[in-house]
Amino acid sequence: MKAFAYRKYGTPTDVLSLEEYPKPVPKENEVLIKVNAWSLNPAEWHRLRASIWMLRLSNGLWAPKQPILGADVAGVVVAVGGKVCSFKVGDRVMGRNFSVGLAEYACLAEGKTALIPEAISFEEAATIPLAATTALIALRDKGQIQTGQRVLINGASGGIGTFAVQLAKHFGAAVTAVCSGKNEALVRLLGSEEVIDYEREDFSGREPFDLIVDLIGNRPTQELNQALSPTGRCVMVGYSNFKNLLNFLLKGAWLSKTTAKHFLTMDAETVTADLDFVLNLVSEEAIQVVIDRVYDFSDIPKAFEYLGTRRAKGKIVIKS
């Protein structure tokens, strides 16, 4: 099979190359799929560039231990492991492969895979595993979102953000979106009642929010604290640099102990139940998938270059 691999850290066009690999064999609890669509996430960009040095501790200090990046994938089951009960050959499925995902074939764990409804295309399904479930967990589990709350989404026009705005609205919240002014029409269409152009206005000056989901991590913890209601929750999903993360961990922990507020970080785990939840909403047209650009498999380095601009509206998708 063909797969995109990288042997050193660097820019996509410099380090990504198309190579031949053996087709993987599914473990007892896995399915093997022929991939029809992939989507990229900032997580893959950071691993490719090693721009966050902490990642090197697990990925490899000077070169990646695993030469093929992970990805969100959607395709058709071509083989199943001996203990798999939920899927069969020929099923249309989707999920996240955390390593060896940017390849023509990929294995998915049964408990992290979901059937794709007929009304949803492979390209649409591939956008969901990481982005939508991260938004769901941030809002529902970490944020404990409630009907009628004021919710702020920082980074509302990106891959996770477009799902977060819609899910917050689905849960009955009043949503304020923080994004570039040029994306105001998009986030309003998705359900934002208010939009803050980060180039013109500081969200910390607004009426306090019950829940802040920070997908960017570009603001000091003190500013997030000022924007939060006395019993509010702030969930940091992404961070722009290690300094901001450390600041959030230290000051957030102190504020969580000394006040009624909660400052939380998170790692999203992809599980079938959450995938099914989002797929049902998309199938019922309760929420929509936002795709900025679609690239051919051979153009994955170009797709990564666009991902690195951090200007994508919604998701970047690859098709076979």
LUMSE-45882 format. One record per residue (C-alpha): residue number from 1; residue in three letters; x, y, z. Coordinates in steps of 0.02 Angstrom, whole numbers, always signed. Last residue first. Layout:
<nodes>
<node i="NUM" aa="ALA" east="X" north="Y" up="Z"/>
...
</nodes>
This chain:
<nodes>
<node i="320" aa="SER" east="-435" north="+440" up="-118"/>
<node i="319" aa="LYS" east="-500" north="+598" up="-36"/>
<node i="318" aa="ILE" east="-414" north="+714" up="+88"/>
<node i="317" aa="VAL" east="-512" north="+835" up="+198"/>
<node i="316" aa="ILE" east="-469" north="+1000" up="+283"/>
<node i="315" aa="LYS" east="-598" north="+1048" up="+414"/>
<node i="314" aa="GLY" east="-689" north="+1205" up="+470"/>
<node i="313" aa="LYS" east="-630" north="+1372" up="+405"/>
<node i="312" aa="ALA" east="-443" north="+1348" up="+377"/>
<node i="311" aa="ARG" east="-334" north="+1497" up="+420"/>
<node i="310" aa="ARG" east="-209" north="+1411" up="+535"/>
<node i="309" aa="THR" east="-78" north="+1431" up="+397"/>
<node i="308" aa="GLY" east="-9" north="+1261" up="+446"/>
<node i="307" aa="LEU" east="-166" north="+1172" up="+386"/>
<node i="306" aa="TYR" east="-133" north="+1246" up="+214"/>
<node i="305" aa="GLU" east="+42" north="+1172" up="+211"/>
<node i="304" aa="PHE" east="-27" north="+1007" up="+274"/>
<node i="303" aa="ALA" east="-148" north="+999" up="+128"/>
<node i="302" aa="LYS" east="-5" north="+1036" up="+9"/>
<node i="301" aa="PRO" east="+93" north="+889" up="+82"/>
<node i="300" aa="ILE" east="-63" north="+779" up="+64"/>
<node i="299" aa="ASP" east="-74" north="+814" up="-123"/>
<node i="298" aa="SER" east="-60" north="+633" up="-180"/>
<node i="297" aa="PHE" east="-214" north="+590" up="-78"/>
<node i="296" aa="ASP" east="-317" north="+719" up="-172"/>
<node i="295" aa="TYR" east="-365" north="+876" up="-78"/>
<node i="294" aa="VAL" east="-532" north="+942" up="-12"/>
<node i="293" aa="ARG" east="-544" north="+1117" up="+59"/>
<node i="292" aa="ASP" east="-645" north="+1212" up="+190"/>
<node i="291" aa="ILE" east="-763" north="+1076" up="+249"/>
<node i="290" aa="VAL" east="-897" north="+1121" up="+378"/>
<node i="289" aa="VAL" east="-1002" north="+973" up="+434"/>
<node i="288" aa="GLN" east="-1178" north="+1016" up="+486"/>
<node i="287" aa="ILE" east="-1280" north="+1003" up="+645"/>
<node i="286" aa="ALA" east="-1461" north="+953" up="+674"/>
<node i="285" aa="GLU" east="-1462" north="+887" up="+496"/>
<node i="284" aa="GLU" east="-1533" north="+720" up="+558"/>
<node i="283" aa="SER" east="-1381" north="+630" up="+485"/>
<node i="282" aa="VAL" east="-1266" north="+759" up="+564"/>
<node i="281" aa="LEU" east="-1347" north="+737" up="+734"/>
<node i="280" aa="ASN" east="-1342" north="+547" up="+717"/>
<node i="279" aa="LEU" east="-1159" north="+552" up="+668"/>
<node i="278" aa="VAL" east="-1121" north="+657" up="+822"/>
<node i="277" aa="PHE" east="-1199" north="+533" up="+944"/>
<node i="276" aa="ASP" east="-1129" north="+383" up="+850"/>
<node i="275" aa="LEU" east="-952" north="+452" up="+864"/>
<node i="274" aa="ASP" east="-980" north="+482" up="+1050"/>
<node i="273" aa="ALA" east="-1040" north="+304" up="+1079"/>
<node i="272" aa="THR" east="-899" north="+231" up="+973"/>
<node i="271" aa="VAL" east="-757" north="+307" up="+1074"/>
<node i="270" aa="THR" east="-625" north="+436" up="+1027"/>
<node i="269" aa="GLU" east="-532" north="+498" up="+1181"/>
<node i="268" aa="ALA" east="-508" north="+685" up="+1200"/>
<node i="267" aa="ASP" east="-368" north="+745" up="+1312"/>
<node i="266" aa="MET" east="-419" north="+886" up="+1427"/>
<node i="265" aa="THR" east="-369" north="+1037" up="+1528"/>
<node i="264" aa="LEU" east="-479" north="+1114" up="+1662"/>
<node i="263" aa="PHE" east="-498" north="+1277" up="+1757"/>
<node i="262" aa="HIS" east="-645" north="+1270" up="+1877"/>
<node i="261" aa="LYS" east="-719" north="+1418" up="+1971"/>
<node i="260" aa="ALA" east="-785" north="+1415" up="+2148"/>
<node i="259" aa="THR" east="-625" north="+1499" up="+2210"/>
<node i="258" aa="THR" east="-466" north="+1452" up="+2304"/>
<node i="257" aa="LYS" east="-437" north="+1276" up="+2238"/>
<node i="256" aa="SER" east="-486" north="+1305" up="+2055"/>
<node i="255" aa="LEU" east="-394" north="+1472" up="+2059"/>
<node i="254" aa="TRP" east="-233" north="+1385" up="+2113"/>
<node i="253" aa="ALA" east="-250" north="+1248" up="+1982"/>
<node i="252" aa="GLY" east="-284" north="+1377" up="+1848"/>
<node i="251" aa="LYS" east="-134" north="+1479" up="+1900"/>
<node i="250" aa="LEU" east="-16" north="+1330" up="+1884"/>
<node i="249" aa="LEU" east="-92" north="+1234" up="+1738"/>
<node i="248" aa="PHE" east="-144" north="+1390" up="+1643"/>
<node i="247" aa="ASN" east="+27" north="+1472" up="+1658"/>
<node i="246" aa="LEU" east="+111" north="+1309" up="+1607"/>
<node i="245" aa="LEU" east="-1" north="+1300" up="+1452"/>
<node i="244" aa="ASN" east="+29" north="+1482" up="+1409"/>
<node i="243" aa="LYS" east="+218" north="+1459" up="+1422"/>
<node i="242" aa="PHE" east="+212" north="+1299" up="+1319"/>
<node i="241" aa="ASN" east="+143" north="+1389" up="+1168"/>
<node i="240" aa="SER" east="-17" north="+1416" up="+1070"/>
<node i="239" aa="TYR" east="-126" north="+1304" up="+1176"/>
<node i="238" aa="GLY" east="-271" north="+1191" up="+1134"/>
<node i="237" aa="VAL" east="-416" north="+1116" up="+1231"/>
<node i="236" aa="MET" east="-421" north="+1230" up="+1383"/>
<node i="235" aa="VAL" east="-586" north="+1212" up="+1474"/>
<node i="234" aa="CYS" east="-644" north="+1359" up="+1581"/>
<node i="233" aa="ARG" east="-787" north="+1331" up="+1701"/>
<node i="232" aa="GLY" east="-893" north="+1461" up="+1788"/>
<node i="231" aa="THR" east="-946" north="+1479" up="+1970"/>
<node i="230" aa="PRO" east="-901" north="+1664" up="+1990"/>
<node i="229" aa="SER" east="-929" north="+1698" up="+1802"/>
<node i="228" aa="LEU" east="-776" north="+1690" up="+1688"/>
<node i="227" aa="ALA" east="-707" north="+1832" up="+1582"/>
<node i="226" aa="GLN" east="-589" north="+1893" up="+1718"/>
<node i="225" aa="ASN" east="-523" north="+1716" up="+1743"/>
<node i="224" aa="LEU" east="-486" north="+1700" up="+1558"/>
<node i="223" aa="GLU" east="-388" north="+1862" up="+1568"/>
<node i="222" aa="GLN" east="-291" north="+1798" up="+1719"/>
<node i="221" aa="THR" east="-254" north="+1635" up="+1628"/>
<node i="220" aa="PRO" east="-158" north="+1729" up="+1495"/>
<node i="219" aa="ARG" east="-232" north="+1718" up="+1319"/>
<node i="218" aa="ASN" east="-169" north="+1620" up="+1167"/>
<node i="217" aa="GLY" east="-236" north="+1448" up="+1214"/>
<node i="216" aa="ILE" east="-320" north="+1423" up="+1045"/>
<node i="215" aa="LEU" east="-466" north="+1305" up="+1075"/>
<node i="214" aa="ASP" east="-524" north="+1389" up="+1234"/>
<node i="213" aa="VAL" east="-695" north="+1329" up="+1287"/>
<node i="212" aa="ILE" east="-764" north="+1456" up="+1409"/>
<node i="211" aa="LEU" east="-917" north="+1416" up="+1513"/>
<node i="210" aa="ASP" east="-1029" north="+1522" up="+1623"/>
<node i="209" aa="PHE" east="-971" north="+1682" up="+1538"/>
<node i="208" aa="PRO" east="-946" north="+1852" up="+1618"/>
<node i="207" aa="GLU" east="-1020" north="+2007" up="+1533"/>
<node i="206" aa="ARG" east="-889" north="+2066" up="+1409"/>
<node i="205" aa="GLY" east="-721" north="+2149" up="+1440"/>
<node i="204" aa="SER" east="-625" north="+1984" up="+1437"/>
<node i="203" aa="PHE" east="-677" north="+1960" up="+1256"/>
<node i="202" aa="ASP" east="-552" north="+2089" up="+1195"/>
<node i="201" aa="GLU" east="-606" north="+2174" up="+1034"/>
<node i="200" aa="ARG" east="-537" north="+2224" up="+865"/>
<node i="199" aa="GLU" east="-423" north="+2085" up="+802"/>
<node i="198" aa="TYR" east="-514" north="+1956" up="+906"/>
<node i="197" aa="ASP" east="-675" north="+1990" up="+811"/>
<node i="196" aa="ILE" east="-807" north="+1944" up="+940"/>
<node i="195" aa="VAL" east="-967" north="+1864" up="+875"/>
<node i="194" aa="GLU" east="-1132" north="+1853" up="+967"/>
<node i="193" aa="GLU" east="-1281" north="+1739" up="+941"/>
<node i="192" aa="SER" east="-1176" north="+1599" up="+870"/>
<node i="191" aa="GLY" east="-1281" north="+1465" up="+785"/>
<node i="190" aa="LEU" east="-1188" north="+1390" up="+637"/>
<node i="189" aa="LEU" east="-1244" north="+1531" up="+521"/>
<node i="188" aa="ARG" east="-1174" north="+1655" up="+647"/>
<node i="187" aa="VAL" east="-1009" north="+1561" up="+642"/>
<node i="186" aa="LEU" east="-1001" north="+1573" up="+452"/>
<node i="185" aa="ALA" east="-1054" north="+1755" up="+437"/>
<node i="184" aa="GLU" east="-923" north="+1808" up="+565"/>
<node i="183" aa="ASN" east="-779" north="+1723" up="+474"/>
<node i="182" aa="LYS" east="-704" north="+1883" up="+401"/>
<node i="181" aa="GLY" east="-707" north="+1959" up="+576"/>
<node i="180" aa="SER" east="-579" north="+1833" up="+635"/>
<node i="179" aa="CYS" east="-640" north="+1721" up="+775"/>
<node i="178" aa="VAL" east="-717" north="+1723" up="+949"/>
<node i="177" aa="ALA" east="-893" north="+1652" up="+954"/>
<node i="176" aa="THR" east="-1024" north="+1691" up="+1086"/>
<node i="175" aa="VAL" east="-1153" north="+1553" up="+1108"/>
<node i="174" aa="ALA" east="-1313" north="+1557" up="+1210"/>
<node i="173" aa="ALA" east="-1331" north="+1377" up="+1268"/>
<node i="172" aa="GLY" east="-1470" north="+1254" up="+1229"/>
<node i="171" aa="PHE" east="-1370" north="+1093" up="+1211"/>
<node i="170" aa="HIS" east="-1388" north="+1103" up="+1021"/>
<node i="169" aa="LYS" east="-1317" north="+1280" up="+1027"/>
<node i="168" aa="ALA" east="-1164" north="+1213" up="+1118"/>
<node i="167" aa="LEU" east="-1153" north="+1073" up="+990"/>
<node i="166" aa="GLN" east="-1160" north="+1196" up="+845"/>
<node i="165" aa="VAL" east="-1026" north="+1312" up="+913"/>
<node i="164" aa="ALA" east="-916" north="+1166" up="+964"/>
<node i="163" aa="PHE" east="-926" north="+1084" up="+791"/>
<node i="162" aa="THR" east="-866" north="+1242" up="+704"/>
<node i="161" aa="GLY" east="-735" north="+1265" up="+839"/>
<node i="160" aa="ILE" east="-656" north="+1093" up="+822"/>
<node i="159" aa="GLY" east="-610" north="+1120" up="+640"/>
<node i="158" aa="GLY" east="-585" north="+1308" up="+650"/>
<node i="157" aa="SER" east="-711" north="+1451" up="+649"/>
<node i="156" aa="ALA" east="-743" north="+1460" up="+837"/>
<node i="155" aa="GLY" east="-566" north="+1486" up="+898"/>
<node i="154" aa="ASN" east="-617" north="+1545" up="+1072"/>
<node i="153" aa="ILE" east="-792" north="+1475" up="+1104"/>
<node i="152" aa="LEU" east="-884" north="+1572" up="+1241"/>
<node i="151" aa="VAL" east="-1038" north="+1499" up="+1323"/>
<node i="150" aa="ARG" east="-1176" north="+1593" up="+1415"/>
<node i="149" aa="GLN" east="-1286" north="+1462" up="+1497"/>
<node i="148" aa="GLY" east="-1469" north="+1440" up="+1454"/>
<node i="147" aa="THR" east="-1468" north="+1251" up="+1448"/>
<node i="146" aa="GLN" east="-1320" north="+1177" up="+1542"/>
<node i="145" aa="ILE" east="-1143" north="+1131" up="+1491"/>
<node i="144" aa="GLN" east="-1044" north="+1016" up="+1607"/>
<node i="143" aa="GLY" east="-885" north="+1095" up="+1538"/>
<node i="142" aa="LYS" east="-776" north="+941" up="+1557"/>
<node i="141" aa="ASP" east="-908" north="+814" up="+1506"/>
<node i="140" aa="ARG" east="-1033" north="+901" up="+1392"/>
<node i="139" aa="LEU" east="-937" north="+1048" up="+1320"/>
<node i="138" aa="ALA" east="-757" north="+987" up="+1310"/>
<node i="137" aa="ILE" east="-812" north="+808" up="+1276"/>
<node i="136" aa="LEU" east="-922" north="+861" up="+1130"/>
<node i="135" aa="ALA" east="-793" north="+978" up="+1055"/>
<node i="134" aa="THR" east="-661" north="+842" up="+1063"/>
<node i="133" aa="THR" east="-785" north="+719" up="+989"/>
<node i="132" aa="ALA" east="-818" north="+835" up="+842"/>
<node i="131" aa="ALA" east="-636" north="+872" up="+802"/>
<node i="130" aa="LEU" east="-558" north="+701" up="+831"/>
<node i="129" aa="PRO" east="-678" north="+579" up="+745"/>
<node i="128" aa="ILE" east="-789" north="+696" up="+641"/>
<node i="127" aa="THR" east="-707" north="+761" up="+483"/>
<node i="126" aa="ALA" east="-689" north="+588" up="+405"/>
<node i="125" aa="ALA" east="-878" north="+564" up="+405"/>
<node i="124" aa="GLU" east="-904" north="+713" up="+290"/>
<node i="123" aa="GLU" east="-778" north="+649" up="+162"/>
<node i="122" aa="PHE" east="-847" north="+472" up="+172"/>
<node i="121" aa="SER" east="-1020" north="+540" up="+133"/>
<node i="120" aa="ILE" east="-1165" north="+544" up="+257"/>
<node i="119" aa="ALA" east="-1343" north="+497" up="+209"/>
<node i="118" aa="GLU" east="-1299" north="+312" up="+213"/>
<node i="117" aa="PRO" east="-1258" north="+319" up="+398"/>
<node i="116" aa="ILE" east="-1074" north="+284" up="+436"/>
<node i="115" aa="LEU" east="-1046" north="+142" up="+559"/>
<node i="114" aa="ALA" east="-933" north="+186" up="+705"/>
<node i="113" aa="THR" east="-758" north="+143" up="+764"/>
<node i="112" aa="LYS" east="-669" north="+174" up="+930"/>
<node i="111" aa="GLY" east="-726" north="+16" up="+1020"/>
<node i="110" aa="GLU" east="-683" north="-92" up="+869"/>
<node i="109" aa="ALA" east="-505" north="-25" up="+860"/>
<node i="108" aa="LEU" east="-465" north="+41" up="+686"/>
<node i="107" aa="CYS" east="-335" north="-22" up="+562"/>
<node i="106" aa="ALA" east="-287" north="+79" up="+409"/>
<node i="105" aa="TYR" east="-267" north="+52" up="+222"/>
<node i="104" aa="GLU" east="-219" north="+180" up="+89"/>
<node i="103" aa="ALA" east="-107" north="+269" up="+213"/>
<node i="102" aa="LEU" east="-103" north="+428" up="+316"/>
<node i="101" aa="GLY" east="-165" north="+338" up="+473"/>
<node i="100" aa="VAL" east="-10" north="+240" up="+523"/>
<node i="99" aa="SER" east="-26" north="+305" up="+702"/>
<node i="98" aa="PHE" east="-174" north="+370" up="+802"/>
<node i="97" aa="ASN" east="-301" north="+293" up="+683"/>
<node i="96" aa="ARG" east="-465" north="+384" up="+715"/>
<node i="95" aa="GLY" east="-636" north="+320" up="+665"/>
<node i="94" aa="MET" east="-752" north="+290" up="+519"/>
<node i="93" aa="VAL" east="-854" north="+148" up="+447"/>
<node i="92" aa="ARG" east="-944" north="+90" up="+289"/>
<node i="91" aa="ASP" east="-971" north="-97" up="+312"/>
<node i="90" aa="GLY" east="-915" north="-214" up="+173"/>
<node i="89" aa="VAL" east="-830" north="-341" up="+284"/>
<node i="88" aa="LYS" east="-916" north="-349" up="+452"/>
<node i="87" aa="PHE" east="-931" north="-242" up="+607"/>
<node i="86" aa="SER" east="-995" north="-255" up="+786"/>
<node i="85" aa="CYS" east="-928" north="-426" up="+837"/>
<node i="84" aa="VAL" east="-739" north="-411" up="+822"/>
<node i="83" aa="LYS" east="-647" north="-549" up="+918"/>
<node i="82" aa="GLY" east="-560" north="-631" up="+770"/>
<node i="81" aa="GLY" east="-506" north="-470" up="+688"/>
<node i="80" aa="VAL" east="-599" north="-402" up="+537"/>
<node i="79" aa="ALA" east="-552" north="-378" up="+355"/>
<node i="78" aa="VAL" east="-601" north="-264" up="+208"/>
<node i="77" aa="VAL" east="-705" north="-135" up="+303"/>
<node i="76" aa="VAL" east="-746" north="+15" up="+193"/>
<node i="75" aa="GLY" east="-686" north="+193" up="+221"/>
<node i="74" aa="ALA" east="-671" north="+341" up="+338"/>
<node i="73" aa="VAL" east="-513" north="+404" up="+422"/>
<node i="72" aa="ASP" east="-456" north="+530" up="+553"/>
<node i="71" aa="ALA" east="-267" north="+533" up="+547"/>
<node i="70" aa="GLY" east="-108" north="+465" up="+623"/>
<node i="69" aa="LEU" east="+63" north="+503" up="+553"/>
<node i="68" aa="ILE" east="+176" north="+376" up="+470"/>
<node i="67" aa="PRO" east="+361" north="+374" up="+517"/>
<node i="66" aa="GLN" east="+335" north="+310" up="+695"/>
<node i="65" aa="LYS" east="+490" north="+342" up="+802"/>
<node i="64" aa="PRO" east="+500" north="+518" up="+734"/>
<node i="63" aa="ALA" east="+675" north="+596" up="+728"/>
<node i="62" aa="TRP" east="+782" north="+696" up="+850"/>
<node i="61" aa="LEU" east="+693" north="+674" up="+1017"/>
<node i="60" aa="GLY" east="+568" north="+540" up="+968"/>
<node i="59" aa="ASN" east="+377" north="+544" up="+969"/>
<node i="58" aa="SER" east="+350" north="+524" up="+1157"/>
<node i="57" aa="LEU" east="+476" north="+648" up="+1227"/>
<node i="56" aa="ARG" east="+474" north="+741" up="+1062"/>
<node i="55" aa="LEU" east="+298" north="+800" up="+1097"/>
<node i="54" aa="MET" east="+362" north="+910" up="+1239"/>
<node i="53" aa="TRP" east="+461" north="+1009" up="+1111"/>
<node i="52" aa="ILE" east="+306" north="+1086" up="+1034"/>
<node i="51" aa="SER" east="+355" north="+1131" up="+855"/>
<node i="50" aa="ALA" east="+391" north="+948" up="+821"/>
<node i="49" aa="ARG" east="+349" north="+995" up="+641"/>
<node i="48" aa="LEU" east="+260" north="+835" up="+592"/>
<node i="47" aa="ARG" east="+196" north="+803" up="+767"/>
<node i="46" aa="HIS" east="+127" north="+979" up="+781"/>
<node i="45" aa="TRP" east="+43" north="+965" up="+611"/>
<node i="44" aa="GLU" east="-34" north="+797" up="+656"/>
<node i="43" aa="ALA" east="-112" north="+869" up="+815"/>
<node i="42" aa="PRO" east="-173" north="+1019" up="+714"/>
<node i="41" aa="ASN" east="-296" north="+900" up="+631"/>
<node i="40" aa="LEU" east="-306" north="+823" up="+458"/>
<node i="39" aa="SER" east="-452" north="+730" up="+380"/>
<node i="38" aa="TRP" east="-449" north="+567" up="+283"/>
<node i="37" aa="ALA" east="-562" north="+492" up="+150"/>
<node i="36" aa="ASN" east="-588" north="+329" up="+55"/>
<node i="35" aa="VAL" east="-481" north="+217" up="+165"/>
<node i="34" aa="LYS" east="-484" north="+30" up="+133"/>
<node i="33" aa="ILE" east="-522" north="-28" up="+309"/>
<node i="32" aa="LEU" east="-449" north="-157" up="+427"/>
<node i="31" aa="VAL" east="-551" north="-192" up="+583"/>
<node i="30" aa="GLU" east="-478" north="-215" up="+756"/>
<node i="29" aa="ASN" east="-507" north="-317" up="+914"/>
<node i="28" aa="GLU" east="-410" north="-472" up="+863"/>
<node i="27" aa="LYS" east="-273" north="-369" up="+781"/>
<node i="26" aa="PRO" east="-293" north="-310" up="+601"/>
<node i="25" aa="VAL" east="-155" north="-347" up="+475"/>
<node i="24" aa="PRO" east="-75" north="-194" up="+395"/>
<node i="23" aa="LYS" east="-41" north="-186" up="+206"/>
<node i="22" aa="PRO" east="+146" north="-186" up="+181"/>
<node i="21" aa="TYR" east="+221" north="-14" up="+147"/>
<node i="20" aa="GLU" east="+265" north="+83" up="-11"/>
<node i="19" aa="GLU" east="+317" north="+265" up="+6"/>
<node i="18" aa="LEU" east="+250" north="+439" up="-32"/>
<node i="17" aa="SER" east="+362" north="+571" up="+47"/>
<node i="16" aa="LEU" east="+337" north="+702" up="+183"/>
<node i="15" aa="VAL" east="+494" north="+790" up="+245"/>
<node i="14" aa="ASP" east="+525" north="+944" up="+139"/>
<node i="13" aa="THR" east="+350" north="+977" up="+71"/>
<node i="12" aa="PRO" east="+275" north="+959" up="+244"/>
<node i="11" aa="THR" east="+399" north="+1070" up="+337"/>
<node i="10" aa="GLY" east="+514" north="+988" up="+464"/>
<node i="9" aa="TYR" east="+544" north="+841" up="+579"/>
<node i="8" aa="LYS" east="+636" north="+690" up="+510"/>
<node i="7" aa="ARG" east="+594" north="+524" up="+431"/>
<node i="6" aa="TYR" east="+421" north="+568" up="+367"/>
<node i="5" aa="ALA" east="+298" north="+448" up="+287"/>
<node i="4" aa="PHE" east="+149" north="+461" up="+170"/>
<node i="3" aa="ALA" east="+76" north="+291" up="+132"/>
<node i="2" aa="LYS" east="+50" north="+181" up="-20"/>
<node i="1" aa="MET" east="+0" north="+0" up="+0"/>
</nodes>
